[in-house]
C-alpha cells in the first residue's frame, strides 16, 4: 500500500498567473463628484455654459402678449442714459406734513407688491383683486383708490355697461369684462376724463401735485400709469412716482423718463380728501 506523501514532501505549487485588474471608469455623475472632492476648496466654481437665449426668445412674445392684455407693460431696464440708482434714488427726507391719503395708500404697497404679473385672473365683483404680492401698473392706482372708498372695478364696469361705445375698442371686445376692463390704462384714462379729472399735460415738474395720476406711452403701443409722490428726486427737481413697471410697486424718479400722455387729479369725497 502506497503511503501518501506528506504535505511537506509535496512539490511546491506554481503560483497561479493573475490577470491584471481592470480599472472601473466612474459614472459621469460620480466622476463629477470625485473631481469636485479633489478640487481645491479655494478654486471658484465654474459657471454654467448652458445657452438660455433660445428659450428666452421663445418666451418673450408670450410675456409681451400677456402684458398687452393687461393694459400696461414693463421695460427690462431703466430709462436710456440713466442707471438703476438714478431711476430709483434714495428717498428724500419725509415731508413736513403727512402724505396725502392716496399717496400713503400707494406707498403702503411698496415691499408688499413684489411682482409684476400681467396674467389674466377672473376676479370677484365688486372689490375683486389679484394676489396681494403681485399686479400690474393699474393695480397700484386701483388699490390706492379703493382704500379711499372708490372701487374702480365697479365704477368702470358700470360706466362701460351704460355707454360701451364711449370706451376704446382696442381689444375687439363686444361686451364688458369686469375682471379686466378696469385694469387697462386706456379704459382708466377714459373714465378719468368722463369724471372731469383731466388736467393739461405739462413738462414743468411744478405742475404735478402729490396724488396726481399720470399716464405714459412707453412706445410700440405700451402704456403705463402711476401716482405722483410727495417725495422728491435726488436733485429735488421732480416728484417721485409710485408705480409698478418691473419689480413690484416702487417709488422712483421716472416722471419724465417716458412720454407723458395724461395727467389727472382725483376728485375724492370731501370726508376722504380732508382726513
Protein Blocks (a to p, Z undefined) as FASTA:
>chain_A
ZZdddfklpccdddddddddddddddfklmmmmmmmmpcfklccdddfbdfklmmmmmmm
mmmmmmmmnopacdfbdcehiafklmmgcdddddfbdcdfklmmmmmmgoklmcdcfbdc
ddddehiacdfkbccfklmmmmmmmmnopafklmmmmmmmmmmmlpccflopabdcfklm
mmpfklmmmmmmmnopaccddfbfklpcghiacdddebjhiacdddddfbdcfkopaccd
dddfknopadddfklmpccfbdcdddddfklmmZZ
